[in-house]
Amino acid sequence: MFLCMFLLLAAVQFSGCSRSTSECLKVKDWEIIYNSRSGGVDIYKNSLPLCGSVYSSFKYQEKLIKSCDYPNHRISSRKYEDEFGKGYIYQVVCTDSVLPMLVQTFYIYPDYDYVLTDFTIEDDQELSSNYMAPLIIDSLANGSFLWNADSRVLKVPFDNDKWGRYRSVPLPFEQLTSYEVTALFNNEERNGIIVGSVEHDTWKTAVSIGKSSLYNMGSLCCYGGVADEQTRDSKPHGSLVGRRLKSPKVFIGYFSDWRDGLEAYANANATITPPRKWEGAVPFGWNSWGGMERNINFDGVISVSDFIKENIQGKGHFGEDGLVFVGLDSFWDNLNWEQLKQFADYCKANGQVPGIYWTPFCDWFPENDRALEGNNGYFYSQTHLKVNGKTKKLCGAGCMDPTAPSTLSRINFFIDKFKAAGFKYLKLDFMTNGIVEADSYYRDDITTGVQAYNFGMKHLRERCGDDMFIVESIAPLFPANYAHARRISCDAWGEMWHTNYMMNSLSFGWWLNRVYCFNDPDHLVMGDRSDAENMSRMTTGAVTGYCMLGDNLSTKGT
């Protein structure tokens, strides 16, 4: 409704697709128009303006270069087909006598409520850039829709560490940065715009929105190359190097309900990089960290397996489908490998799937160099990522280079030992340690933290095989194709504030179950808390769709 009200204001900025020319592409509800006055591109949805004068930008020789500042622009469009189906591409080729050629591409599909865009820069000489922004709009006030007194912007955290929250931020605000994706929406009528990256192979992406007043949204910039405190980085994003560099591909769409928009965004991500499939039942089980924690012992975990078998399994619909996980978390190494195999065998005899925990990119004693497990000739110091020449640490652990042969050898050793012992459920933690920006990586062809993370996780996933359930605990939002599940929040026990916090992550991140098979609500810990707290916490597991108990079930009592 308020889009219609704003059409007259927007008409000044938008040129309109009044005649058929090479500079105008109309595909069903979409119109893409090159604006010769601004040097940008205007985008219409259902004949109403979505955004005006869209341009791109990149860092080149320490300067920011804008596509709209190029002197020459050549426009073309043609039919196109990819994993999204049949559609069209609309290209703006920008040339200059001294700058690299820039090619901005818009991907339009008749049946979708969104457009995708990216750009490349090409030159005969080698290029280097650590910042590429495929979608910049200098002012949303004259290019989208009228904001009312309860308009908001969704701030999405980069990862789920340090109890960071999603935030629905009302106007006005000074400046806002959301990671990977954001929603700009009217909280009364629920219509809104979704902007975010749908590729996660190279860049850490953010959406930055400038100073906004009560009825005037500021500038918007979706860019690859963010590296700050929220991404756990202490140096700039790594640079791409080559004669042809590509930005992240970005999603922009208008939806009558912004929640539908986030689900469409998730589906677009899953179209480009399909989730890891899981054909089994929904997870149910137990994890030791909630109550037993550091006190894992052989007799205790055996008695937990028996307690679940006798009191919970197959009762009240818990595990009736034959899938019950019993997982050892951190401090599983209180047991030796023989005891671990005995535990795994015992669980299987009780009709349960044994699980274990691991941190593939963490050296928990970075000041103490020592030989890597497996008698492979490597030392932990050979795994360390360096920032300004010093070992990078997160959460007290040294960050390990996911591309280094030493790190990969350690992955091989532990995954093979877990599989040999019979474990079929693997909880991975502190994954952000493997995605940080570093001085360099072992492989010269890898220059960014996301590239390194993908390299290491691909190796780990292949080593695990297809029959091991993988859940990520503390981990970045993306990439999402290496695990079946990801914890929706940081650690959550049973107090009411934990329930409140976990539900904040689910209320704004529910759509992640389209890029992972499951959202994990963390262990459900009852303990000696009130009935209201316990019922609330158990309900969070039910609405998330995944239930892992966390109490110490080896102690006496019911």
N, C-alpha and C positions, 0 to 999 in steps of 0.2 A: 504494500500500500504506500509506504513512504518513498519507495523508489519512484512511483508515478509522480508524487508530489515534487520530487527533486529533478524531474526531467528537464524543466525549463532552465534551471540553474546550470545543469550539465551541458545543455545544448551549446553554450558559448565555447566550451572546451572541445566538444566532439564534432567532427566534421560530418558524420552521417554517411550512409552508404546509398546515396541518392541515385547513382547510376553505376552500371557495370563497367569497371575498369580493372586494370592489372593491379591497382593499389587497393582494391577492395575484394575481400573474399566473404561470401555469405554461404554458410553451411547450416541448414535447418534453423535452429534458434540463435546461431552465432553469427556475428559480423566482426571481421578483423580488418581494420582500415589503417593504412599508413597516413600519418598526419604530417604533411609537408611543412607546416608552420613550426611544429615542435621538434620534428625529427624522430618522434616516437610513434607508438602504435596505439590506437584506440580500440577497445574491446567492448562490444555490445552483447547483451544477452536478452532475448525476447524484445528486441528493439529498444531496450533500455540500457543506459551506460553502466558498465561494470567498473571500468577503470580507463583513464585517459593518459595518453602520452607515456606509455610504458617504454622504458629503455633499459639497456644493460650497461655494465661497467666492469672494468678490470684494472688491476694494478700492473703497470708496465714501467720498468726502470724507475721505480719509486714514485711514479705519478699515477693518479687515477684518470683513466681514459673512459669517456662516455660514448656510447654508440651514437647518441643524438648530436654529438659534436663533429662527427665525421662529415667531410664536405660532399661526399658522394654516396647515394643510397639507391640500390637497385632492388626492385620488388618483384617477386614471382610467387606462384602458387601452383600446386599440382596434386593429383590424387596420391594417396599414400596408404600403406597397410602395414601393421605390425601386430604385436601381441594384444593390443587393445581392440583390434578389428580394422575395418575400413574407415578411412577418413581422408583428411587433406593436410598438407603442410603449407604454411605461409612463411616465406623467408624474406628477410631484409639483409642484403649484402652491403656492408659498409666498407668503403675503400678510401685510402689516403696515400699520398706519395711517400710518407715516412713511417706510418703506423702499420701494424699487422692488419691483414684483412679480417673483418669481423662478420660472422654469419649468425644472425639471430633467427631461430626457427620456432614457430608456433605450431602445435599439433592439435588439430580440431577433429572431434569425432561427433557425428550427428546425434548419437544416443546418450551422450554424457553431459552432465551439468558442469563440466570443467574443461579447461584448456591446459595443455602442458607447454612449457617453453624451456629452451636452453640456448646456449650459443657457443661457438668455437672461435678461436683466434688462430690464424695461420700466417706463416712467414717463411721465407727462404732461409733465414737465420734462426738459430736456436732461441726460443723464448723461455721466460721464467716468470711465474706468477703464483702468489699464494692467496689471491683474492679474485673471485669471479662472481659477479652478481647478475643473474639473468633476469631479475624482475625488480625494477625500481619505479616507484610512482612518487613524484615530488609532493603531491598533495592529494589525499583521498577526499577532501572536502568537495572538490569539483569533479570527482571522477567515480563515485560509487553510489552512496545513498545517504539520505538524511539521517543524522544521528539524533536520538532523543535523550531524555534525561537519565535513562538507564541503559545506555549503550556500553558495551564491555569489550575487552580484549583478553583472550586466554593466553596466559604465560605458561609454557610447557617446560619442565626441567630437562636438562640434557641426560641425566641418569637418575637413579633412585637412591643415591647415597646421601648421608648426612641429614636425613629427614626433610629434604627439600619438598616443597608443596607445589602443586598446580595452583595458579591464582587466576581468578576471574576479576580482572582489574577494571573498575569503572573509570570513565572519563571524568575529570581531566587528569592527566599525568604528565610528567616531564619527559620521560623516555622509557621504553620498554624493549627488552630483548627476550624473545621466546626461541626455544631450540627445536630445530627440525620443522616445526609446524606451529601455526597459530589459527585462532578463529576470531574474527571481528564480527560481533553480533549485537542485535537489538534484543535485550533480555525480556522485553514484553512480548514482541511478536515472533521472536526466535529466528527471523531470517538473518542471514549473515554470509560472510565471505571466508573461505578457507584458503590459506596459502601455506605451502610447505614443500620440502624436497621429497622426491620419490626415488632418488638414487642414493645409495649409501656405500659406494665402492671406493670413493676417493676423498670426499670432502666432509668436514664437519660443517653443517649448515645452520644458519640462524635467520630469524626474521626480526628485523629491528624497526621499531615504529617511533617516529619523532614526537616532539612535544605536541600534546593535544589539548584542546580546550573542551568545554562542555559539549559544544555542538560541532566541533571541527576536528576531525582526525588529522594527525600530522602525516609526514612522509612515511613511506613503507619501502623497505629494502630487504629482499630475500637473497642471501649471499652464501657462497661457499668460502670458508676460510676463517671461521670463528675459532678462537683459542683464548680462553680467559679462565678466570677462577672457577666458573661454573662447569667448564669442560675439564677441570682439574689440570689445566696447563699452566706452565710458568714460562713459556716462550711462544713466539708467534707460530702460526700454522705453517706446516711445511709447504714448499713451493713445488708446483708441477714444472717439469722441464721438458722441452721438445719443440718441434716445429709446428705442431698442432696441439693446442690445449683445449679441453672441454670443461664447461661449467657443470654443476649439478643440474639435473632436470627438475623443474619446479611445476607444481600444481597450483592453479588458481581457479576457483569456482564460486558461483553464487547458488545458494540453496534457501528454500523457504523455511527450512529448519536446519540450523547450523550443526545439530547432532547428526542428521543424515549426511551432512557434508563431511564430518570427520570419519564416518564409516566409509564414504566413497573414497576419501583420501587413503584410508587403510587398504581398501580393495585395490586401489591403483598401485600402492606399494607392493601388494601381494601379486599383482599381475606382472610386474617387472621382476621381482625376486620372490618366487613362491615360497611359502612357509615350509618348514620341515614337517613332513606328514607324520601323523600318529594314527594308526588304525585301531589301537587298543581302546580300553574303557577310560572313563574319566578318573584321574588319580585320586586315590584315597590312601591314607596311611599315617605314619608317625615319623617324626624327626627328633633327634636327640638334643638339638641345641636349645629348645624351649625350656626344658626343665633339668635334664641331666647335665647338659653343657660340658664343662671340663672334666666331669667325673665319670666318663665312659669307662666301664669295666665289663669283663666278659660275662660274669654271672648276671649282672644287671641287664645287659642287652638281651641275653637269652630269656630272662624272665619277662621282659617287655614283649618279645615275640609270643611267648605263651599267653600273656595277659590279653593281647589283641586277639589271638586265636580263640581263647575261651570266652571272652566277654564282649567283643565288639564285632569281629569278623562274621559277616553273613547275618548280623542282627540289625534290625532297624534300617535295612537297605545299605549298610556300610559294607562295601566289598562283595556284595552279592553277585556282581558280574565276574568275580574271580580275580580281580586285580587289587592287591593290597601291597603297598610299599612300606618297608620298614628300613629307615635310613639312619646311618651314622653320620653325624656332622663333624665339625672340627673337633680335634682330640681323638679321632678314631685311631690315631697311632699310639694311643695307650695300649692297644692290642698289637700283637705281632702278626705277621702274615699268616701263620698257621691258625691262630685264633680267628682272624678275619675270615678265612675260608670255612672254618667250623661254624662261625656265625651265619655266613651266607648259606651254607648247606642246611643249617637248622631252620632258617627262615623258609627255604624252599620246601622242606619237609612239612612245614606248617601252612603251606599254600600261599606263601608270601614272596614278594620280590625284594631281594636285599639291595639296599642303596648305600652310597658313600658320597663323600664331599671332597672337593679339591679346589685349589687356587692355581690355575695353570701359568699365571703371569706374575707371581709374587715370590720374592725372596724375603722371608720373614726375619732373616738375620743378615742384612746386607753388609754389616760391618765385619762379619766373620766369614772370610772366604773359605770355601771347603769344596771338596770334590762333589760333583753331581751324582745322584743316585744312578746305579746301573753300571758302574765301573767302565765308563765310556771314554775316560780321559779328559772330560770337560770339567771346568770349575764354575761355580756360581758367578764369579766376577765376569765371566765371559758372556753371561746372559744380560747384564745390566744395560739399561738405556741411560744415556747421559744427556744432561741438560747443562749447557755451559761448562762441560767437562766433568761434571759431578753426577754421581748416581741419582737418578730421579726416584723420589719416594712418595708413596701415597699410603695413608693409613699406617704408616710405620714400616711398610714393606717396600723393598726395592722393586722397581718396575722392570720387567723382563722383556727383552726384544723378541716379539713373536716370530721374527724372520731368522733368528740366529740358529745355526745347527745345534748349539748347546741346548737352547730352549726346546727345540723340536725333539731332540734326543730324550730330554726329560719327559716330555709329553708321551713319547713312545713307551718309556719305561713304566710310568704310572698307569697309563691306560691299559697296557698289556697285563700288568699285575692285577688291576681291578677285574679285568675280564677273566683272567685265569682263576681268580678267587670266586667268580660267579656273580659279581655285581652287575645288575641290569638297570640301575637307576643312579644317575650321576648329577649331583648338585654342584654347580660351578659358581665361584664367588670372587668378589673383588676384580671383576673383569675390566673395569676402567683402567687398571694398571697396564693393560696391554694396548690401549688406544691413545696414549699420550703422545704429544709432539716431542721429538727428540733431536739432538744434534745430527744424528744419522742413524741408519739401520744397517744391519749386516748386508742386506741385499741392496745393491746400488740402484736398482730399478724401482725401489720403494722409497718414497720421500715424504709421505704423510702418515699420521697415526692411524687413520682409517684404513689405508692400504695395508699397513703392517698388521692390524687387527684381523682384517679379512684373510690375510695369508695364514696367520697362525690358527685361526678358528677353522678354516677349511681343512687344514691338516688334522686338527683335533677331531673334527666331525668324522672325517674319513677313517681315522684310526679307531674311533668308537664303533663304527659300523652302523647298520640300520636298526638293530634290535635293542639298542640302549636308550632309555628315556633320559633326555637331558633337560635340566631346568637351570636357568641362570638366576642368581640371587642379586647381589649388587652388580649392576651392569648398565651400559648405555642403552638408550631407547632403541637405537638402530646401530648396526645391522641386526636383523631379526630372524635370519634364515638358518641359524646354526643350532638352535635349541627348540624344543617342543613347547617350553613354557618359560616365562620370566616373571619374577616377583614384581607385583604391581607397585610396591612401595619399598621403603627401607624396613629394617627390622620392626616387627610389631608383636608384642606379647598380649597381655589381657586387660590392661587398664583401659578405662574408657577413652583416654586421650589417644591410645594406640588405635582403638577402633575408629575414632573420629579421623585420625590421620590416614589410616588405610583406606577409609571410605572416600576421602578427598582424592586419593590417587585413582580409585575405581570410578568415581563420579565423573572425572574428566579424562580418564584413560581407558575406559571400558572397551573402546574400539581396537585396542591392541590385541584382542583375541582374534582379530582377522589377519594379523601378521605373525602371531604365535598361535599355537593350538589352544593354549590355556593361559589365563592370568592367574598367578599364584598369590593368594592372600597372606602368605607366610604361615608359620606354625600357629595353631590355635591353642593358646595356653589358658587353662582354667584356673588351676591352683586354688588358693584360698580366697578368691575374689567373690564379690557379691553375685547373686543370681542374675541381677540385671546386667552386670558387666559380662558374665559368662554367656548369657543368652545373646547379648548384642554381638559379642565376638564370634560366636558360632554362626550367627546369621551372616556375618561378613563373608565367611567361607561359603555359605550356601548361595549368596547372591553373586559371588565371584565365580563359583562353579568348580571349586577345587578344595579339597579338605585334607590337611595334614595336621594331625594332633601333635601337641608339643609338650604335654606334661610328662613328668618322670613316672612312667607307668611301672617302674620296678619297685616302687615303694609300697608299703602296706596300705590297705584301705580300698574304697570303691572308687 
